[in-house]
């Protein structure tokens, strides 16, 4: 099955994104994206109003919250199991993923689902972009034409980047290896593969264009009773989400100069202060006695998050005793190792406030659904703190003291203000501290530690019995696309 055939199948059958939130409006909501004259009329009618473009974006975000994507497999589940921060029960359903057994039939099905659903969202980004090109800009309120275009371009790049991180070599492994098909149009044309380096440049190009479009929104300030108000939408792919993705993508390519540039856009804007928009989790929020008042997910630091409406059924199953052999959590011994308890760092908020007892065991509680909590259902895809790690890595060879200062800023906001790192650390020691921070900061967060290993082509994966290699780091492209599309990696 070629990429175009994937589109023809998933866009019709797997709930077109525009329809997920607005299906009640349409009598036959799957029909309007069919490639025939009648459906073309329906598509044109749908995008004849500004609300149709907003609905399309809402539907894409909603699609991303499903268990096939970031609601489980690309979130706390499949890709995070690859990081080996969890202690997986050998009798549970995650055991084959934990062993990197990509030939297991269940694992193969999950991989195929990640591939097809991500391309489904990309297809719907392209539908939106196509209709924006044909739309009258005067139809849109304020800067919304540019905002919607920036979101769609940014999401298209963000989703392709995650496919690259899963299904292609990292540039450090082989920049000339095949990348994933980079699809920029909704059509029946077959999209070929370019090299990893070329595909990453296409991602960068989309992100830089999105960066310019989105600047019209997030940095738009206005006075209200003498105060400066800054509009920041965490639930959409906003300006700072774009900055963060650019920083990550450039770092993936080994371009530390540009990675630092975009990481600093985030760091310099906030400057570590409590201010409107993104800020470090407040001590009052993290130290609340009652779990339903505690911000275990550090939501004020989310640059881009998804609101997952059925999150209680997922989080309170896999992160509590109800999950049984399928539970996703480090053992007490593993958690204590991750957070360096024996080294005197047991006061870390990420351990003492974000793990909690359920029955006889301690579990990851950062994403628990707690009745009455205002912090429920929020799953982060991009965090404020990662900008500090990226900047530190970029500076470790040229300004080691600044690099240490950046890491210490995160640690201070994690309850480790009395345990600062020495400013005399060398580049290798700084990199090791960044690695330890990734282990602590991104537990249960969409495989960020796995991607850290892969980006640097590190052979030793802590907690895994198998060493890192291409067969571990590069997921096989689904067999249908290998056979009929001629794709390889």
Secondary structure, DSSP 4 states (H G I P E B T S, - for coil): --HHHHHHHHHHHS--GGGTTTGGG-SSTTGGGSSSHHHHHHHHHHTTSHHHHHHHHHHHHHHHTSTTTTTTTTTTSHHHHTTT-S---TTSTTHHHHTT-TTSHHHHHHHHHHHHHHHHHHHHHHHHHHHHHHS-GGGSSTTHHHHHHHHHHHHHHHHHHHHHHHHS--HHHHTTSB------S-SSSPPPP-BHHHHHHHHHHHHHHHHHHHHHHHT-EEEETTEEEE---TTS--HHHHHHHHHHHHHHHT-HHHHHHHHHHHHHHHTT---SSS-PPPHHHHT-SSGGG--TT-GGGEEEEEE-TTHHHHHHHHTSGGGGGG-----HHHHHHHTTGGGT-TT-HHHHTTEEEETTEEEE-TT---TT-TTTTEEEEEEHHHHHHHHHHHHTTT-HHHHHHHHHHHHHTTT-TTSPPPTT--HHHHHHHHHHHHHHHTTTSTTHHHHHHHHTT-S--TT-SS---HHHHSPPPPHHHHHHS----
